Amino acid sequence: MFRKPSGKVGFSFNRLVTNAIPNLANDSASDVDLSPKQQDDLFKFQLSQPDPRVLNEQSFFVVGIVDTMSQSPKIHASLQKASILSSHPDDPTVYTSRITKQFAHQFAIISVHKQRKLVGMLFFWEEELKRWQMLEDEEKEIGHVLKGFEESGDTSQAEELRIVLGQIQVQRRMEPSLRESDGNGVTGNEEHVLPEYGQRDGTVAVPGREHGHEASTPSDP
């Protein structure tokens, strides 16, 4: 975090790397983040795993943090030892706040360049998990409203919410490089804006429907 001339607080990833991990500051400041291909490769690989959210022993080879599969488990173990990744198999959390000045020493088996990429990978996946959780929460809430429509026999509204759920499923599996534009006018900013429902006025807003065509939700008993 840093103070802007306007007085507002800003965040700079490069400043974080430079301050928290000084040994990495000499590497190219413009080569921190994963490339679009690396992001897609990681995302597609994770989707093929039993729990897509959890980075495992192969994830770091898939991205190219290490050059051989045999090195990947070592990176995974080191991240767990540093408590940056949880050792619990069901906990996908990435604790980027635990990246310290000891990072370069902890991952001395890879080059400074790869250490930078690893930091970028961790921040990228932390954001992916936040996105994943947001979509899961939205899916659960819509599912609850859908159940009410089904129980009340409102087949029209139920069908529209099933369409919304299908859209969320598509978003969950959409590769990072496709989110800015999926060919259907969905931009990177819009794909995080999900439909509103269960509003205080008892209406449901479904994508593609005009405001005046919103239908009422079943009232609570």
N, C-alpha and C positions, 0 to 999 in steps of 0.2 A: 504494500500500500504506500502511496505517496500523495503529497499535497499539490494540487494543481494551482496555477497562477490565480484561478478564479476563487480559490479557497476550498473547492470540492476535493473529496478524496478519490483517487484513482488507483487502478491495479495494473501493474506491469509484470508480465511473466519473466521478461529478461532481467528486471531488477531483482525479482525473487531468486532466480538462479544465481545471479552475481553476488547477492548478499548472503544467501543461505549456503551456496556451494561455490566458494571463490575459485576453486581449481577448474571449474567448468567455464569460467568467464572468458578464458582465452580462446575458446572454440568459436566457430562462426555464430554470431548472434542471430543470423537470419535462418539458421537451420536447426530450429528447436522442435517444432511440431512434426507429427507424423505426416507423411505425404497423403494425398487423397487415396492413392492405391493402398498404402499401408493401413489406413483407417478402414477401408472396405475389406481388405484381407482379414484383418482382426475381427471385424464385425461378422463377416460370413463364417469364419471359423468358430466364433463363440456361439453362433446360432446352431451349429452342428453338435454342440456339447450338451450333456444331460442338464446342466444348469448354465445357460448362456451368460448369466451375469458374472459368474466367477472366473477370474483369470486363473488358468491352470499351468502346469509345468511345460506345456507345449506353446502357450500363447506368445512367448517372447521369441521363439524361433520363427513362428508364422509371420511376425511383424518385421523380423530382420534385426532385432536387437542383438542376437547372437548368430553366428554363422553355422553352428552345428547343433543338432537336436540334443546332444549330450550336455551342452552348456546351459540349455534352457531351464532344466530343473534347478540348477545352481542359482540362477537369478531369482527364481521363484522362492527358493529356500531363504535366500538372503533378504528378500523383501519381507518374508514372514518373520525372520529373526529381528529385523529392524522395526517390526510392528507396523509396517506400511501396508501390508496385506494381512488379513486375519488368518490364523492357523486353523480356524474352524471351517470345515468344508462347506457349510451352508451360509457362510457370511461373505458376501461379495464386496463388502466395503473397501474402498481404497482411501487410506488415510494420508493424503498428501501433506497434511499439516505436520506429519512426523518426519518429513524429509529435512535432514539437518546438514550441518557442515561436515559431518562424517560420511556423507553419501559417497563421495569420490573414493574414500578408503574402503567403504563397505562393498563397492562394486568395482574394485581394482582389476577384476578379471576381464573387464571389457574396456575399450578405449574411451577417452574423454568424449569423443563424438557420439559413441553409442550410449554413454551415460546421459548425455543431453537428450538423446532420443528416448531413452527410458523414462526420464522425467516427463517429457512431452506425452508419452504413451499413458503414463499414470494419470496425468491431468485430463487427457482425452477420455479415458475410461471412466473417470470420476463423473464427468459431465454426461456420458452415456447412461450411467446408472441413475442419475437424477432424471434424465429424460424417460428412461424405462419406468421408474417409479411413478412419475407423473401420469404416464399412459395407463399404468396398472390401476392407479387410484381412480382415474376417470372411468376406466372400464368397470370397476366394481360399483361405482355410483350409478352409472347408466344401467348396469345389470339389476340393481335394486329397484330403480324406477320401472324398468321393463317388466319385472316380476309383478309389480302393481297393475300395470296395464293388462298383462296376461290374465291375472286373477279377476279383473273387472270385465274381461271380455272385449276390451278395446283393441281389436285386431289391427286397425289402421295405425294407431300410434305405436303399437308393439312392433309392427313391421318396420316403421321408420327408425325406431331405435335399434333394431337388428342391423339395419343398414349402417347406422353410426358405429355400432360395435365392429362391423366388418371394416370400416374405414380405420378404426383404431388398430385393428390387427395388421392392416397393411402398413400403417405408420411404424408399428413396432418392428417390422421386418425390413423396413426401407433402409438401404445402405446409405451411409453418410453422404456420399457423392451425389446421390439422387435426390436428396432432400431440398436442395435449392430450387430445383425445377424437375418435376417428375413427368413432364410432357402434358400435364393436364391443368396447368396453371397454378399448381401448388408450389408456393415459394418457401424458402427456408423460414421466413418469419411467420407465414400462415400455418405451417404444419404443426406448430405448437399451440395454435388457437383452436381449441376444441369446442364443440357445440355446448350451449347452455341448456340446462333442463332443470326441472324441479324448482322453477323460480318462485318468488314470493307471490306473484300474481296467478300462480297455478298453471303456467303455460310451459310448453316445451319448444325450444328453438332448434330446428333441424337444418343443417346446411342445405342451401339451394332453395329454401322456402322463404317467401316474403314475410315480413313481419305480420302483416294482416292475416296470414293463413296459419298462424300457430294454433295448435289445438290444446285443449285443457287436459291436465293430468287427472287421474282419479283422485277424488278427495279422500282425506284420511277419515277413518271411521270415528 
